[in-house]
């Protein structure tokens, strides 16, 4: 079982968190912890996710990179 932390920075969109969680669910990743912070000055959202799964994390990263509003993703 893999336990990973993912940091994501996105443009502010009301539905962005829902889209990220949907990808996690469809790829069978289990979300342990999620921190979501909106930065008003630069109009960006910083998201920190701790998740576990038996699959490789590259599958998830590939899907997350398809979301246009995501600027930065790192593990």
C-alpha positions as CSV (number, residue, x, y, z in Angstrom):
1,X,0.0,0.0,0.0
2,X,1.3,3.4,-1.0
3,X,0.8,6.6,1.1
4,X,1.5,9.8,-0.8
5,X,1.1,13.5,-0.3
6,X,0.1,15.6,-3.3
7,X,0.2,19.4,-3.4
8,X,-1.9,21.1,-6.1
9,X,-2.2,24.8,-6.9
10,X,-5.1,25.8,-9.1
11,X,-6.9,28.8,-10.4
12,X,-10.0,29.7,-8.4
13,X,-13.0,27.8,-9.8
14,X,-15.9,26.8,-7.5
15,X,-16.1,23.2,-8.9
16,X,-12.3,22.4,-8.9
17,X,-12.4,20.5,-5.6
18,X,-15.3,18.4,-6.8
19,X,-13.4,17.5,-10.0
20,X,-10.3,16.5,-8.1
21,X,-12.2,14.4,-5.7
22,X,-14.1,12.7,-8.5
23,X,-10.8,11.7,-10.2
24,X,-9.6,10.3,-6.8
25,X,-12.7,8.3,-6.4
26,X,-12.8,6.9,-10.0
27,X,-9.1,5.9,-9.8
28,X,-9.8,4.1,-6.4
29,X,-7.5,6.3,-4.3
30,X,-8.5,6.7,-0.7
31,X,-8.4,10.3,0.6
32,X,-7.1,10.4,4.2
33,X,-6.6,14.1,4.6
34,X,-7.4,17.1,2.5
35,X,-6.4,20.8,3.2
36,X,-7.9,23.5,1.1
37,X,-6.8,27.1,1.3
38,X,-7.9,30.0,-0.9
39,X,-5.3,32.8,-1.4
40,X,-7.3,36.0,-2.1
41,X,-4.3,38.0,-3.2
42,X,-3.4,35.9,-6.2
43,X,-6.8,34.2,-6.7
44,X,-5.4,30.7,-6.4
45,X,-6.3,27.6,-4.4
46,X,-3.7,25.5,-2.6
47,X,-4.7,21.9,-2.0
48,X,-2.8,19.3,0.0
49,X,-4.1,15.8,-0.2
50,X,-2.8,12.7,1.7
51,X,-4.0,9.5,0.1
52,X,-3.4,5.8,0.0
53,X,-3.8,3.2,-2.7
54,X,-2.3,0.0,-4.1
55,X,-1.8,1.5,-7.5
56,X,1.0,3.6,-8.8
57,X,0.6,7.4,-8.3
58,X,1.4,8.1,-11.9
59,X,-2.1,7.1,-13.0
60,X,-3.6,9.8,-10.8
61,X,-1.1,12.5,-11.8
62,X,-1.8,11.8,-15.5
63,X,-5.5,12.4,-14.9
64,X,-5.0,15.5,-12.8
65,X,-2.8,17.1,-15.4
66,X,-5.8,17.0,-17.8
67,X,-7.7,19.6,-15.7
68,X,-7.1,22.9,-17.3
69,X,-7.3,25.0,-14.1
70,X,-4.5,23.1,-12.3
71,X,-1.2,25.1,-12.4
72,X,1.2,23.1,-10.2
73,X,1.2,19.5,-9.0
74,X,4.0,17.9,-7.0
75,X,4.4,14.9,-4.7
